[in-house]
Amino acid sequence: MVGDLPSHLAGLMMTNINVLTLKDVAILTSKKAFVYHVELMERFTDAELNLDQTWRMVDKLLEGHSSCLSELR
């Protein structure tokens, strides 16, 4: 036991946890829009790509994995 997590560290961790939670929602609901939202929130994507580039990247990923994502709507 090391004690309570300092609030500044908990806040930093929550930014990652929120993205992971939205990924779960995207998978469980099969909603295509949520996949875009997840990538737009992903900090590494945001650091490298603008909105249009991110959108196109997700389109290519969804197209490339379409055989696995038949239920995505």
PDB file with SEQRES, HELIX, SHEET and CRYST1 records, atoms N, CA, C and O in Angstrom:
SEQRES   1 A   73  MET VAL GLY ASP LEU PRO SER HIS LEU ALA GLY LEU MET          
SEQRES   2 A   73  MET THR ASN ILE ASN VAL LEU THR LEU LYS ASP VAL ALA          
SEQRES   3 A   73  ILE LEU THR SER LYS LYS ALA PHE VAL TYR HIS VAL GLU          
SEQRES   4 A   73  LEU MET GLU ARG PHE THR ASP ALA GLU LEU ASN LEU ASP          
SEQRES   5 A   73  GLN THR TRP ARG MET VAL ASP LYS LEU LEU GLU GLY HIS          
SEQRES   6 A   73  SER SER CYS LEU SER GLU LEU ARG                              
HELIX    1 AA1 SER A    7  THR A   29  1                                  23    
HELIX    2 AA2 LYS A   32  MET A   41  1                                  10    
HELIX    3 AA3 ARG A   43  GLU A   48  1                                   6    
HELIX    4 AA4 LEU A   51  GLY A   64  1                                  14    
CRYST1    1.000    1.000    1.000  90.00  90.00  90.00 P 1           1          
ATOM      1  N   MET A   1       0.846  -1.185   0.000  1.00  0.00           N  
ATOM      2  CA  MET A   1       0.000   0.000   0.000  1.00  0.00           C  
ATOM      3  C   MET A   1       0.885   1.239   0.000  1.00  0.00           C  
ATOM      4  O   MET A   1       1.787   1.381   0.825  1.00  0.00           O  
ATOM      5  N   VAL A   2       0.607   2.122  -0.936  1.00  0.00           N  
ATOM      6  CA  VAL A   2       1.421   3.332  -1.026  1.00  0.00           C  
ATOM      7  C   VAL A   2       0.618   4.592  -0.735  1.00  0.00           C  
ATOM      8  O   VAL A   2       1.185   5.684  -0.724  1.00  0.00           O  
ATOM      9  N   GLY A   3      -0.670   4.473  -0.503  1.00  0.00           N  
ATOM     10  CA  GLY A   3      -1.488   5.636  -0.181  1.00  0.00           C  
ATOM     11  C   GLY A   3      -2.312   6.105  -1.374  1.00  0.00           C  
ATOM     12  O   GLY A   3      -2.357   5.462  -2.423  1.00  0.00           O  
ATOM     13  N   ASP A   4      -2.957   7.242  -1.177  1.00  0.00           N  
ATOM     14  CA  ASP A   4      -3.820   7.797  -2.215  1.00  0.00           C  
ATOM     15  C   ASP A   4      -3.013   8.289  -3.406  1.00  0.00           C  
ATOM     16  O   ASP A   4      -1.888   8.768  -3.266  1.00  0.00           O  
ATOM     17  N   LEU A   5      -3.610   8.161  -4.566  1.00  0.00           N  
ATOM     18  CA  LEU A   5      -3.003   8.670  -5.790  1.00  0.00           C  
ATOM     19  C   LEU A   5      -3.179  10.186  -5.818  1.00  0.00           C  
ATOM     20  O   LEU A   5      -4.298  10.672  -5.657  1.00  0.00           O  
ATOM     21  N   PRO A   6      -2.104  10.938  -6.019  1.00  0.00           N  
ATOM     22  CA  PRO A   6      -2.246  12.397  -6.077  1.00  0.00           C  
ATOM     23  C   PRO A   6      -3.200  12.810  -7.202  1.00  0.00           C  
ATOM     24  O   PRO A   6      -3.219  12.185  -8.263  1.00  0.00           O  
ATOM     25  N   SER A   7      -3.977  13.846  -6.972  1.00  0.00           N  
ATOM     26  CA  SER A   7      -5.018  14.242  -7.924  1.00  0.00           C  
ATOM     27  C   SER A   7      -4.453  14.612  -9.292  1.00  0.00           C  
ATOM     28  O   SER A   7      -5.109  14.360 -10.303  1.00  0.00           O  
ATOM     29  N   HIS A   8      -3.263  15.198  -9.357  1.00  0.00           N  
ATOM     30  CA  HIS A   8      -2.698  15.553 -10.660  1.00  0.00           C  
ATOM     31  C   HIS A   8      -2.350  14.308 -11.477  1.00  0.00           C  
ATOM     32  O   HIS A   8      -2.455  14.329 -12.704  1.00  0.00           O  
ATOM     33  N   LEU A   9      -1.940  13.230 -10.817  1.00  0.00           N  
ATOM     34  CA  LEU A   9      -1.665  11.983 -11.527  1.00  0.00           C  
ATOM     35  C   LEU A   9      -2.960  11.286 -11.932  1.00  0.00           C  
ATOM     36  O   LEU A   9      -3.049  10.719 -13.021  1.00  0.00           O  
ATOM     37  N   ALA A  10      -3.947  11.326 -11.068  1.00  0.00           N  
ATOM     38  CA  ALA A  10      -5.246  10.729 -11.402  1.00  0.00           C  
ATOM     39  C   ALA A  10      -5.853  11.430 -12.611  1.00  0.00           C  
ATOM     40  O   ALA A  10      -6.416  10.774 -13.487  1.00  0.00           O  
ATOM     41  N   GLY A  11      -5.746  12.757 -12.668  1.00  0.00           N  
ATOM     42  CA  GLY A  11      -6.268  13.510 -13.795  1.00  0.00           C  
ATOM     43  C   GLY A  11      -5.565  13.149 -15.094  1.00  0.00           C  
ATOM     44  O   GLY A  11      -6.209  13.003 -16.133  1.00  0.00           O  
ATOM     45  N   LEU A  12      -4.260  13.005 -15.039  1.00  0.00           N  
ATOM     46  CA  LEU A  12      -3.484  12.619 -16.210  1.00  0.00           C  
ATOM     47  C   LEU A  12      -3.891  11.223 -16.689  1.00  0.00           C  
ATOM     48  O   LEU A  12      -4.052  10.994 -17.888  1.00  0.00           O  
ATOM     49  N   MET A  13      -4.051  10.312 -15.761  1.00  0.00           N  
ATOM     50  CA  MET A  13      -4.449   8.949 -16.113  1.00  0.00           C  
ATOM     51  C   MET A  13      -5.858   8.898 -16.696  1.00  0.00           C  
ATOM     52  O   MET A  13      -6.135   8.080 -17.573  1.00  0.00           O  
ATOM     53  N   MET A  14      -6.741   9.754 -16.222  1.00  0.00           N  
ATOM     54  CA  MET A  14      -8.131   9.745 -16.705  1.00  0.00           C  
ATOM     55  C   MET A  14      -8.233  10.101 -18.188  1.00  0.00           C  
ATOM     56  O   MET A  14      -9.152   9.647 -18.869  1.00  0.00           O  
ATOM     57  N   THR A  15      -7.295  10.912 -18.696  1.00  0.00           N  
ATOM     58  CA  THR A  15      -7.341  11.228 -20.126  1.00  0.00           C  
ATOM     59  C   THR A  15      -7.166   9.965 -20.961  1.00  0.00           C  
ATOM     60  O   THR A  15      -7.800   9.816 -22.006  1.00  0.00           O  
ATOM     61  N   ASN A  16      -6.308   9.059 -20.504  1.00  0.00           N  
ATOM     62  CA  ASN A  16      -6.122   7.787 -21.206  1.00  0.00           C  
ATOM     63  C   ASN A  16      -7.283   6.839 -20.947  1.00  0.00           C  
ATOM     64  O   ASN A  16      -7.735   6.147 -21.859  1.00  0.00           O  
ATOM     65  N   ILE A  17      -7.761   6.803 -19.728  1.00  0.00           N  
ATOM     66  CA  ILE A  17      -8.865   5.905 -19.378  1.00  0.00           C  
ATOM     67  C   ILE A  17     -10.122   6.269 -20.154  1.00  0.00           C  
ATOM     68  O   ILE A  17     -10.861   5.382 -20.583  1.00  0.00           O  
ATOM     69  N   ASN A  18     -10.377   7.565 -20.341  1.00  0.00           N  
ATOM     70  CA  ASN A  18     -11.563   7.986 -21.097  1.00  0.00           C  
ATOM     71  C   ASN A  18     -11.505   7.516 -22.546  1.00  0.00           C  
ATOM     72  O   ASN A  18     -12.526   7.117 -23.105  1.00  0.00           O  
ATOM     73  N   VAL A  19     -10.332   7.557 -23.157  1.00  0.00           N  
ATOM     74  CA  VAL A  19     -10.182   7.069 -24.534  1.00  0.00           C  
ATOM     75  C   VAL A  19     -10.442   5.567 -24.579  1.00  0.00           C  
ATOM     76  O   VAL A  19     -11.135   5.081 -25.472  1.00  0.00           O  
ATOM     77  N   LEU A  20      -9.889   4.835 -23.619  1.00  0.00           N  
ATOM     78  CA  LEU A  20     -10.104   3.388 -23.579  1.00  0.00           C  
ATOM     79  C   LEU A  20     -11.570   3.048 -23.344  1.00  0.00           C  
ATOM     80  O   LEU A  20     -12.082   2.086 -23.915  1.00  0.00           O  
ATOM     81  N   THR A  21     -12.239   3.819 -22.519  1.00  0.00           N  
ATOM     82  CA  THR A  21     -13.661   3.594 -22.264  1.00  0.00           C  
ATOM     83  C   THR A  21     -14.466   3.816 -23.532  1.00  0.00           C  
ATOM     84  O   THR A  21     -15.377   3.042 -23.828  1.00  0.00           O  
ATOM     85  N   LEU A  22     -14.146   4.859 -24.285  1.00  0.00           N  
ATOM     86  CA  LEU A  22     -14.855   5.112 -25.537  1.00  0.00           C  
ATOM     87  C   LEU A  22     -14.579   4.005 -26.555  1.00  0.00           C  
ATOM     88  O   LEU A  22     -15.457   3.664 -27.348  1.00  0.00           O  
ATOM     89  N   LYS A  23     -13.372   3.445 -26.540  1.00  0.00           N  
ATOM     90  CA  LYS A  23     -13.079   2.303 -27.416  1.00  0.00           C  
ATOM     91  C   LYS A  23     -14.001   1.147 -27.081  1.00  0.00           C  
ATOM     92  O   LYS A  23     -14.531   0.496 -27.981  1.00  0.00           O  
ATOM     93  N   ASP A  24     -14.199   0.883 -25.797  1.00  0.00           N  
ATOM     94  CA  ASP A  24     -15.125  -0.175 -25.383  1.00  0.00           C  
ATOM     95  C   ASP A  24     -16.537   0.102 -25.889  1.00  0.00           C  
ATOM     96  O   ASP A  24     -17.211  -0.797 -26.391  1.00  0.00           O  
ATOM     97  N   VAL A  25     -16.975   1.339 -25.754  1.00  0.00           N  
ATOM     98  CA  VAL A  25     -18.324   1.714 -26.210  1.00  0.00           C  
ATOM     99  C   VAL A  25     -18.429   1.520 -27.714  1.00  0.00           C  
ATOM    100  O   VAL A  25     -19.446   1.023 -28.199  1.00  0.00           O  
ATOM    101  N   ALA A  26     -17.398   1.904 -28.465  1.00  0.00           N  
ATOM    102  CA  ALA A  26     -17.404   1.733 -29.920  1.00  0.00           C  
ATOM    103  C   ALA A  26     -17.551   0.255 -30.287  1.00  0.00           C  
ATOM    104  O   ALA A  26     -18.299  -0.095 -31.200  1.00  0.00           O  
ATOM    105  N   ILE A  27     -16.838  -0.596 -29.573  1.00  0.00           N  
ATOM    106  CA  ILE A  27     -16.904  -2.035 -29.848  1.00  0.00           C  
ATOM    107  C   ILE A  27     -18.265  -2.604 -29.472  1.00  0.00           C  
ATOM    108  O   ILE A  27     -18.870  -3.343 -30.249  1.00  0.00           O  
ATOM    109  N   LEU A  28     -18.741  -2.265 -28.293  1.00  0.00           N  
ATOM    110  CA  LEU A  28     -19.994  -2.837 -27.798  1.00  0.00           C  
ATOM    111  C   LEU A  28     -21.218  -2.357 -28.566  1.00  0.00           C  
ATOM    112  O   LEU A  28     -22.192  -3.098 -28.696  1.00  0.00           O  
ATOM    113  N   THR A  29     -21.183  -1.133 -29.073  1.00  0.00           N  
ATOM    114  CA  THR A  29     -22.350  -0.601 -29.788  1.00  0.00           C  
ATOM    115  C   THR A  29     -22.219  -0.726 -31.299  1.00  0.00           C  
ATOM    116  O   THR A  29     -23.199  -0.531 -32.018  1.00  0.00           O  
ATOM    117  N   SER A  30     -21.029  -1.046 -31.794  1.00  0.00           N  
ATOM    118  CA  SER A  30     -20.758  -1.159 -33.233  1.00  0.00           C  
ATOM    119  C   SER A  30     -21.083   0.124 -33.984  1.00  0.00           C  
ATOM    120  O   SER A  30     -21.539   0.076 -35.127  1.00  0.00           O  
ATOM    121  N   LYS A  31     -20.854   1.262 -33.355  1.00  0.00           N  
ATOM    122  CA  LYS A  31     -21.134   2.543 -34.000  1.00  0.00           C  
ATOM    123  C   LYS A  31     -19.856   3.115 -34.615  1.00  0.00           C  
ATOM    124  O   LYS A  31     -18.874   3.384 -33.924  1.00  0.00           O  
ATOM    125  N   LYS A  32     -19.905   3.287 -35.923  1.00  0.00           N  
ATOM    126  CA  LYS A  32     -18.750   3.779 -36.668  1.00  0.00           C  
ATOM    127  C   LYS A  32     -18.307   5.161 -36.182  1.00  0.00           C  
ATOM    128  O   LYS A  32     -17.110   5.434 -36.096  1.00  0.00           O  
ATOM    129  N   ALA A  33     -19.250   6.017 -35.871  1.00  0.00           N  
ATOM    130  CA  ALA A  33     -18.911   7.374 -35.431  1.00  0.00           C  
ATOM    131  C   ALA A  33     -18.020   7.350 -34.200  1.00  0.00           C  
ATOM    132  O   ALA A  33     -17.149   8.208 -34.053  1.00  0.00           O  
ATOM    133  N   PHE A  34     -18.223   6.389 -33.320  1.00  0.00           N  
ATOM    134  CA  PHE A  34     -17.414   6.313 -32.108  1.00  0.00           C  
ATOM    135  C   PHE A  34     -15.956   5.971 -32.428  1.00  0.00           C  
ATOM    136  O   PHE A  34     -15.049   6.389 -31.709  1.00  0.00           O  
ATOM    137  N   VAL A  35     -15.733   5.220 -33.497  1.00  0.00           N  
ATOM    138  CA  VAL A  35     -14.362   4.891 -33.896  1.00  0.00           C  
ATOM    139  C   VAL A  35     -13.625   6.175 -34.269  1.00  0.00           C  
ATOM    140  O   VAL A  35     -12.467   6.364 -33.895  1.00  0.00           O  
ATOM    141  N   TYR A  36     -14.302   7.055 -35.010  1.00  0.00           N  
ATOM    142  CA  TYR A  36     -13.698   8.350 -35.357  1.00  0.00           C  
ATOM    143  C   TYR A  36     -13.426   9.164 -34.091  1.00  0.00           C  
ATOM    144  O   TYR A  36     -12.358   9.762 -33.956  1.00  0.00           O  
ATOM    145  N   HIS A  37     -14.368   9.187 -33.182  1.00  0.00           N  
ATOM    146  CA  HIS A  37     -14.212   9.964 -31.952  1.00  0.00           C  
ATOM    147  C   HIS A  37     -13.030   9.464 -31.123  1.00  0.00           C  
ATOM    148  O   HIS A  37     -12.277  10.254 -30.553  1.00  0.00           O  
ATOM    149  N   VAL A  38     -12.879   8.149 -31.066  1.00  0.00           N  
ATOM    150  CA  VAL A  38     -11.758   7.576 -30.316  1.00  0.00           C  
ATOM    151  C   VAL A  38     -10.435   8.063 -30.893  1.00  0.00           C  
ATOM    152  O   VAL A  38      -9.560   8.512 -30.153  1.00  0.00           O  
ATOM    153  N   GLU A  39     -10.290   7.977 -32.200  1.00  0.00           N  
ATOM    154  CA  GLU A  39      -9.027   8.391 -32.814  1.00  0.00           C  
ATOM    155  C   GLU A  39      -8.803   9.884 -32.685  1.00  0.00           C  
ATOM    156  O   GLU A  39      -7.665  10.332 -32.543  1.00  0.00           O  
ATOM    157  N   LEU A  40      -9.875  10.660 -32.733  1.00  0.00           N  
ATOM    158  CA  LEU A  40      -9.722  12.099 -32.569  1.00  0.00           C  
ATOM    159  C   LEU A  40      -9.282  12.457 -31.147  1.00  0.00           C  
ATOM    160  O   LEU A  40      -8.638  13.484 -30.934  1.00  0.00           O  
ATOM    161  N   MET A  41      -9.629  11.612 -30.182  1.00  0.00           N  
ATOM    162  CA  MET A  41      -9.235  11.846 -28.788  1.00  0.00           C  
ATOM    163  C   MET A  41      -7.853  11.271 -28.466  1.00  0.00           C  
ATOM    164  O   MET A  41      -7.237  11.655 -27.472  1.00  0.00           O  
ATOM    165  N   GLU A  42      -7.377  10.369 -29.290  1.00  0.00           N  
ATOM    166  CA  GLU A  42      -6.096   9.710 -29.034  1.00  0.00           C  
ATOM    167  C   GLU A  42      -4.967  10.731 -29.126  1.00  0.00           C  
ATOM    168  O   GLU A  42      -4.806  11.385 -30.157  1.00  0.00           O  
ATOM    169  N   ARG A  43      -4.198  10.871 -28.075  1.00  0.00           N  
ATOM    170  CA  ARG A  43      -3.203  11.945 -28.021  1.00  0.00           C  
ATOM    171  C   ARG A  43      -2.063  11.768 -29.013  1.00  0.00           C  
ATOM    172  O   ARG A  43      -1.511  12.759 -29.490  1.00  0.00           O  
ATOM    173  N   PHE A  44      -1.696  10.537 -29.334  1.00  0.00           N  
ATOM    174  CA  PHE A  44      -0.611  10.327 -30.290  1.00  0.00           C  
ATOM    175  C   PHE A  44      -1.062  10.666 -31.709  1.00  0.00           C  
ATOM    176  O   PHE A  44      -0.292  11.220 -32.493  1.00  0.00           O  
ATOM    177  N   THR A  45      -2.300  10.335 -32.033  1.00  0.00           N  
ATOM    178  CA  THR A  45      -2.849  10.705 -33.334  1.00  0.00           C  
ATOM    179  C   THR A  45      -2.947  12.219 -33.427  1.00  0.00           C  
ATOM    180  O   THR A  45      -2.555  12.815 -34.431  1.00  0.00           O  
ATOM    181  N   ASP A  46      -3.464  12.830 -32.389  1.00  0.00           N  
ATOM    182  CA  ASP A  46      -3.632  14.282 -32.356  1.00  0.00           C  
ATOM    183  C   ASP A  46      -2.301  15.016 -32.508  1.00  0.00           C  
ATOM    184  O   ASP A  46      -2.258  16.112 -33.067  1.00  0.00           O  
ATOM    185  N   ALA A  47      -1.238  14.430 -32.022  1.00  0.00           N  
ATOM    186  CA  ALA A  47       0.074  15.069 -32.107  1.00  0.00           C  
ATOM    187  C   ALA A  47       0.650  15.035 -33.522  1.00  0.00           C  
ATOM    188  O   ALA A  47       1.499  15.857 -33.870  1.00  0.00           O  
ATOM    189  N   GLU A  48       0.194  14.093 -34.330  1.00  0.00           N  
ATOM    190  CA  GLU A  48       0.778  13.906 -35.653  1.00  0.00           C  
ATOM    191  C   GLU A  48      -0.123  14.308 -36.816  1.00  0.00           C  
ATOM    192  O   GLU A  48       0.367  14.735 -37.861  1.00  0.00           O  
ATOM    193  N   LEU A  49      -1.440  14.175 -36.642  1.00  0.00           N  
ATOM    194  CA  LEU A  49      -2.363  14.369 -37.762  1.00  0.00           C  
ATOM    195  C   LEU A  49      -3.381  15.458 -37.465  1.00  0.00           C  
ATOM    196  O   LEU A  49      -3.771  15.661 -36.315  1.00  0.00           O  
ATOM    197  N   ASN A  50      -3.811  16.159 -38.515  1.00  0.00           N  
ATOM    198  CA  ASN A  50      -4.911  17.108 -38.338  1.00  0.00           C  
ATOM    199  C   ASN A  50      -6.236  16.343 -38.453  1.00  0.00           C  
ATOM    200  O   ASN A  50      -6.227  15.128 -38.653  1.00  0.00           O  
ATOM    201  N   LEU A  51      -7.349  17.025 -38.332  1.00  0.00           N  
ATOM    202  CA  LEU A  51      -8.652  16.352 -38.332  1.00  0.00           C  
ATOM    203  C   LEU A  51      -8.919  15.602 -39.628  1.00  0.00           C  
ATOM    204  O   LEU A  51      -9.367  14.456 -39.602  1.00  0.00           O  
ATOM    205  N   ASP A  52      -8.648  16.241 -40.760  1.00  0.00           N  
ATOM    206  CA  ASP A  52      -8.887  15.579 -42.048  1.00  0.00           C  
ATOM    207  C   ASP A  52      -8.016  14.347 -42.226  1.00  0.00           C  
ATOM    208  O   ASP A  52      -8.484  13.320 -42.716  1.00  0.00           O  
ATOM    209  N   GLN A  53      -6.757  14.441 -41.833  1.00  0.00           N  
ATOM    210  CA  GLN A  53      -5.858  13.297 -41.939  1.00  0.00           C  
ATOM    211  C   GLN A  53      -6.303  12.159 -41.034  1.00  0.00           C  
ATOM    212  O   GLN A  53      -6.230  10.991 -41.414  1.00  0.00           O  
ATOM    213  N   THR A  54      -6.758  12.498 -39.850  1.00  0.00           N  
ATOM    214  CA  THR A  54      -7.251  11.479 -38.922  1.00  0.00           C  
ATOM    215  C   THR A  54      -8.478  10.794 -39.499  1.00  0.00           C  
ATOM    216  O   THR A  54      -8.593   9.570 -39.448  1.00  0.00           O  
ATOM    217  N   TRP A  55      -9.390  11.578 -40.043  1.00  0.00           N  
ATOM    218  CA  TRP A  55     -10.614  11.029 -40.624  1.00  0.00           C  
ATOM    219  C   TRP A  55     -10.276  10.058 -41.756  1.00  0.00           C  
ATOM    220  O   TRP A  55     -10.839   8.966 -41.832  1.00  0.00           O  
ATOM    221  N   ARG A  56      -9.347  10.464 -42.643  1.00  0.00           N  
ATOM    222  CA  ARG A  56      -8.950   9.601 -43.766  1.00  0.00           C  
ATOM    223  C   ARG A  56      -8.257   8.333 -43.264  1.00  0.00           C  
ATOM    224  O   ARG A  56      -8.466   7.250 -43.812  1.00  0.00           O  
ATOM    225  N   MET A  57      -7.430   8.470 -42.218  1.00  0.00           N  
ATOM    226  CA  MET A  57      -6.754   7.307 -41.670  1.00  0.00           C  
ATOM    227  C   MET A  57      -7.762   6.287 -41.140  1.00  0.00           C  
ATOM    228  O   MET A  57      -7.630   5.089 -41.389  1.00  0.00           O  
ATOM    229  N   VAL A  58      -8.764   6.767 -40.413  1.00  0.00           N  
ATOM    230  CA  VAL A  58      -9.789   5.865 -39.883  1.00  0.00           C  
ATOM    231  C   VAL A  58     -10.555   5.207 -41.032  1.00  0.00           C  
ATOM    232  O   VAL A  58     -10.851   4.014 -40.976  1.00  0.00           O  
ATOM    233  N   ASP A  59     -10.876   5.975 -42.070  1.00  0.00           N  
ATOM    234  CA  ASP A  59     -11.554   5.396 -43.236  1.00  0.00           C  
ATOM    235  C   ASP A  59     -10.735   4.254 -43.827  1.00  0.00           C  
ATOM    236  O   ASP A  59     -11.281   3.196 -44.141  1.00  0.00           O  
ATOM    237  N   LYS A  60      -9.417   4.463 -43.982  1.00  0.00           N  
ATOM    238  CA  LYS A  60      -8.545   3.428 -44.540  1.00  0.00           C  
ATOM    239  C   LYS A  60      -8.456   2.215 -43.621  1.00  0.00           C  
ATOM    240  O   LYS A  60      -8.464   1.076 -44.087  1.00  0.00           O  
ATOM    241  N   LEU A  61      -8.372   2.460 -42.317  1.00  0.00           N  
ATOM    242  CA  LEU A  61      -8.323   1.344 -41.370  1.00  0.00           C  
ATOM    243  C   LEU A  61      -9.612   0.528 -41.394  1.00  0.00           C  
ATOM    244  O   LEU A  61      -9.580  -0.703 -41.384  1.00  0.00           O  
ATOM    245  N   LEU A  62     -10.742   1.225 -41.426  1.00  0.00           N  
ATOM    246  CA  LEU A  62     -12.029   0.519 -41.475  1.00  0.00           C  
ATOM    247  C   LEU A  62     -12.175  -0.266 -42.771  1.00  0.00           C  
ATOM    248  O   LEU A  62     -12.684  -1.387 -42.771  1.00  0.00           O  
ATOM    249  N   GLU A  63     -11.728   0.323 -43.870  1.00  0.00           N  
ATOM    250  CA  GLU A  63     -11.787  -0.369 -45.160  1.00  0.00           C  
ATOM    251  C   GLU A  63     -10.880  -1.598 -45.152  1.00  0.00           C  
ATOM    252  O   GLU A  63     -11.272  -2.671 -45.611  1.00  0.00           O  
ATOM    253  N   GLY A  64      -9.671  -1.434 -44.629  1.00  0.00           N  
ATOM    254  CA  GLY A  64      -8.718  -2.534 -44.590  1.00  0.00           C  
ATOM    255  C   GLY A  64      -9.137  -3.685 -43.696  1.00  0.00           C  
ATOM    256  O   GLY A  64      -8.731  -4.826 -43.916  1.00  0.00           O  
ATOM    257  N   HIS A  65      -9.943  -3.393 -42.695  1.00  0.00           N  
ATOM    258  CA  HIS A  65     -10.385  -4.418 -41.751  1.00  0.00           C  
ATOM    259  C   HIS A  65     -11.880  -4.715 -41.904  1.00  0.00           C  
ATOM    260  O   HIS A  65     -12.508  -5.236 -40.982  1.00  0.00           O  
ATOM    261  N   SER A  66     -12.439  -4.389 -43.051  1.00  0.00           N  
ATOM    262  CA  SER A  66     -13.879  -4.515 -43.246  1.00  0.00           C  
ATOM    263  C   SER A  66     -14.381  -5.944 -43.068  1.00  0.00           C  
ATOM    264  O   SER A  66     -15.520  -6.152 -42.649  1.00  0.00           O  
ATOM    265  N   SER A  67     -13.540  -6.935 -43.383  1.00  0.00           N  
ATOM    266  CA  SER A  67     -14.001  -8.316 -43.219  1.00  0.00           C  
ATOM    267  C   SER A  67     -14.220  -8.679 -41.750  1.00  0.00           C  
ATOM    268  O   SER A  67     -14.998  -9.582 -41.441  1.00  0.00           O  
ATOM    269  N   CYS A  68     -13.545  -7.987 -40.857  1.00  0.00           N  
ATOM    270  CA  CYS A  68     -13.691  -8.229 -39.419  1.00  0.00           C  
ATOM    271  C   CYS A  68     -14.746  -7.340 -38.788  1.00  0.00           C  
ATOM    272  O   CYS A  68     -15.153  -7.566 -37.648  1.00  0.00           O  
ATOM    273  N   LEU A  69     -15.193  -6.322 -39.530  1.00  0.00           N  
ATOM    274  CA  LEU A  69     -16.067  -5.302 -38.962  1.00  0.00           C  
ATOM    275  C   LEU A  69     -17.421  -5.270 -39.641  1.00  0.00           C  
ATOM    276  O   LEU A  69     -17.994  -4.196 -39.827  1.00  0.00           O  
ATOM    277  N   SER A  70     -17.929  -6.398 -40.004  1.00  0.00           N  
ATOM    278  CA  SER A  70     -19.188  -6.434 -40.765  1.00  0.00           C  
ATOM    279  C   SER A  70     -20.367  -5.851 -39.999  1.00  0.00           C  
ATOM    280  O   SER A  70     -21.345  -5.425 -40.613  1.00  0.00           O  
ATOM    281  N   GLU A  71     -20.299  -5.825 -38.700  1.00  0.00           N  
ATOM    282  CA  GLU A  71     -21.424  -5.331 -37.903  1.00  0.00           C  
ATOM    283  C   GLU A  71     -21.339  -3.827 -37.626  1.00  0.00           C  
ATOM    284  O   GLU A  71     -22.255  -3.254 -37.037  1.00  0.00           O  
ATOM    285  N   LEU A  72     -20.252  -3.193 -38.044  1.00  0.00           N  
ATOM    286  CA  LEU A  72     -20.074  -1.770 -37.769  1.00  0.00           C  
ATOM    287  C   LEU A  72     -21.067  -0.941 -38.561  1.00  0.00           C  
ATOM    288  O   LEU A  72     -21.214  -1.123 -39.769  1.00  0.00           O  
ATOM    289  N   ARG A  73     -21.749  -0.028 -37.878  1.00  0.00           N  
ATOM    290  CA  ARG A  73     -22.727   0.817 -38.552  1.00  0.00           C  
ATOM    291  C   ARG A  73     -22.492   2.269 -38.229  1.00  0.00           C  
ATOM    292  O   ARG A  73     -23.223   3.135 -38.710  1.00  0.00           O  
TER     293      ARG A  73                                                      
END                                                                             
